[in-house]
């Protein structure tokens, strides 16, 4: 079922890395921000992946919600996916989590592409 509210469609839920060390930010349905569809999205068909300077494990850990299972690692131990909130810390459902969520968004907003 497609999403039905602005927050879940347009706000970041997490981010995922591809095999080129590029990242994309996804919404609550694991689709690129602004996508509101039940259809499978072939991420490689869209210019959604970006490489960021200084995106270290330490910074990724600051970005991830401090709950269990909000950081995924590959077989090499590298972080390849993080979530900015969990079902229990969803700021839309509980206003006390907005400040922590926006701190993570502020960190995201400071990321820069090497091309800039």
C-alpha positions in Angstrom: 0.0 0.0 0.0 1.4 3.4 -0.9 2.1 5.9 1.8 -0.5 8.5 2.7 1.2 11.4 4.5 3.8 14.0 3.7 6.2 12.9 6.4 6.5 9.2 5.3 6.7 10.1 1.6 9.1 13.1 1.8 11.2 12.9 5.0 14.3 10.6 5.3 13.9 7.3 7.1 17.3 6.0 6.3 20.1 5.6 3.8 21.8 2.8 1.9 25.2 2.4 0.2 25.8 0.8 -3.2 28.9 -1.1 -4.3 30.5 2.2 -5.5 30.5 3.7 -2.0 27.6 6.0 -3.0 24.6 6.6 -0.8 20.9 7.3 -1.3 18.3 8.5 1.2 15.0 6.6 1.3 11.6 7.2 2.7 9.4 5.0 4.9 8.7 2.6 2.0 12.4 2.3 1.2 11.9 4.4 -2.0 13.7 7.6 -3.0 12.3 10.6 -1.2 9.1 11.8 -2.8 8.3 8.5 -4.4 4.9 7.2 -3.4 4.4 3.9 -5.1 3.9 0.2 -4.3 5.9 -0.7 -7.5 9.4 -2.0 -7.2 11.9 0.8 -8.0 15.1 0.0 -9.8 17.4 2.4 -8.0 20.0 2.2 -10.7 17.5 3.8 -13.1 17.5 7.1 -11.2 20.3 9.5 -10.3 19.8 9.1 -6.6 23.2 7.8 -5.4 25.8 10.3 -4.3 29.3 10.0 -2.9 29.9 12.1 0.2 33.2 13.4 1.7 33.9 12.5 5.3 31.1 10.0 5.7 32.9 7.8 8.2 31.6 5.0 10.4 31.7 7.4 13.3 29.4 9.9 11.4 27.1 7.1 10.3 26.8 6.0 13.9 25.8 9.5 14.9 23.2 9.6 12.1 21.7 6.2 13.0 18.9 6.1 15.6 20.5 4.8 18.9 18.3 1.7 19.0 19.1 -1.9 18.2 19.0 -2.9 14.5 19.4 0.6 13.0 22.8 -0.1 11.6 23.5 -2.9 9.0 26.9 -4.1 8.1 28.1 -6.2 5.2 30.3 -9.3 5.4 33.4 -7.0 5.6 32.0 -5.2 8.6 31.3 -2.0 6.6 28.1 -0.1 7.3 25.9 -0.2 4.3 22.5 0.8 5.7 21.3 3.0 8.6 17.9 4.2 9.8 17.3 7.6 11.3 14.4 6.5 13.5 12.7 3.3 14.4 9.0 2.4 14.8 9.4 3.2 18.5 11.1 6.6 17.9 9.1 7.8 15.0 8.9 11.6 15.4 5.6 11.8 13.5 4.0 9.5 16.0 5.6 10.9 19.2 6.6 14.6 19.2 9.3 14.0 21.9 11.5 12.5 19.2 11.5 15.5 16.8 14.7 17.1 18.4 16.7 13.9 18.1 15.5 13.4 14.5 16.3 16.9 13.4 19.8 16.6 15.0 20.4 13.8 12.6 18.9 15.8 9.7 21.3 18.6 10.6 24.3 16.3 10.3 22.9 15.0 6.9 22.6 18.6 5.7 26.4 19.2 6.3 27.4 16.4 3.9 29.1 17.4 0.7 29.8 15.7 -2.6 33.5 15.5 -3.5 32.6 17.5 -6.7 31.7 20.6 -4.7 
